[in-house]
Every structure is written in C-alpha cells, then in structure tokens.
Amino acid sequence: MRIRRLPRTAFKPVLMVFALIAALAFTTAASEAADPLPSWNDGPAKRSIITFVKKVTKPGSPDFGPIPERIATFDNDGTLWSEQPVPVQFYFVAHRVKALAPQHPEWNDKEPFASLLKGDLKAALEGGDHGLMELFMATHTGMTADEFAQLVTDWIATAKHPQTGKRFLDMTYQPMLDVLGYLRANGFKNFIVSGGGIEFMRPWAEKAYGLPPEQVIGSSIKTKFELRDGKAVLVRLPALNFNDDKADKPVGINQHIGRRPIAAFGNSVGDQQMLEYQGLSPPPADQATRANFPRSRLMRAAEIWAINVR
C-alpha cells in the first residue's frame, strides 16, 4: 500500500486560517489586558483614575508614591454594592427580628419591631436614629463575636434582594470591582470605610471584594472579654462603641490604618469628610500664590475623589 503525500502548498490555506484565528485571539486578549478598567465607559472619570495611578506608580515621577503610602479607602453601601431601597444590613436586621420574634411577643405591638414583622421597612425606618439603634441592639447583641459572625455568614450566603431576586453578594458594582483590582495590581492597599457594622462586613468582604477582615473599617458596638468553659470569647454588648460615619470616618481611618489615604471613593454626604481627609490642605487663597503652588501627590489624588458609580 502506497501513502500519497500531499504537496506542502495544500496546507497553506489551512495554516493561514489558523494564523488568522490566533492573531485575532491574541489581539483581543492584548486589548482586554491593556484596558485596566474594562467595564468603565471611556470618559474623564476613567481617564482620571488611570492617569492618577500611572503618576503615583512611576519611579522618578514628582507624584511617585512608595508602596506603603498607596492607601485607598472605599465607602461600601452605594459605592461598592447596592443600598437601595435600604442598606443591605437592614435586611439582616429584619431577618433577625423575625427569627427572634417568638421570644418577644411584645414586639407585635411595639414599633419599629411591629412594622418589620409586617414587612413594612419604610414604616420601620420612620422611627429615626433612636428606632434604628433599638433594632440594632436587639438583633446584634447578646452573643459572642464568633456566634454573630456565623449568623451573618449563614444569612449572606443565600439572602436575596426582594426586588431583583439576586443574592446580595451578586449585587456588587463591577466598575468598582475593576477599580479595586486595578489599584491592588499597582501596589495599593484597599480598605472599606463604611457606616455599616464592622463585624457585619468582615465575614463576607473577602469573598465579595478580596479584602481581608483587617482591611475593613466600620461602626462597632462594645464588647467585653470573658472566659466561658475555659474558652476566651468576646461578648457583644447592647451599647454603641463607634459610629463610623461622616466626620468620624477620618477618625476611624487614623485609628485603624495610621496613614492618610491618597485615593478615596464615596457616594454620599456621609463620605464627604473621608474624601476631604484624603487630600492635604488646599492651596493658598491668594490667586497669584495659588497659580505657582505645587500641588502634592495627595492633592492630585483629589481629582478623582468625587467619582460616583451608580
């Protein structure tokens, strides 16, 4: 039996097709890799972030920032994930009220508990800060820190938004996930700085954002150390320890990080002081002096501090 060999020219069309496919695949991959913020529309906001990162990471640049100084802070609710119609933690409060209701028959007639038991979140919020504090103390205390973390972990694994039907963990904003990844790849250390509970966020922040517990800052309640059956535990007490909101956000940053961030992201007036704290003092008021005032690396970062992602 003789095997007939095909001439080399017979393979050329096939080889050309494969070459074209490979070239297209490489070009597409290279294009995607070249775009550090692929889910962002091209525009001034995207360009500002990319320009800023290039400036602070380029050795020899007057704006260069050593890696230890590359601190970025992010609000959570409304900035990294949804907070409409209410912040996610309030859905956890409602869940806890229903779970504890059999032990508290008086809640059926007591506001704001009664409204939550009826599923009326809007009415429950009408009690203002006092009503909210009562709800949080009733649902977030009386257990150890480990027990509370487990309650949150179990709930967030399956909890869904009542309007979208999606898990809360799946309602993060992709453009902001891009920013977190882009900054991380360029030597930044990212922190959540939220008015939400620090021990509510820590159990799932690493899964949702790639941020470990030590990079989460939030409001907290008082805890105390106890030995229970020879085991050391922290018991959650019904008293506010720190409200990480508005002017207290810079206080929390100073206490937990010890460095002033060079980039900050927020979406509301509750973030204003954190965004202001991200920069240094403003240039001199005198117009002539201001024209020649060299803006620092931190002041340049202020160009992106007001970015909102909705």
Order of alpha helices (4+ residues) and beta strands (2+ residues): alpha-alpha-beta-alpha-alpha-alpha-alpha-alpha-alpha-beta-alpha-beta-beta-alpha-beta-alpha-alpha-alpha
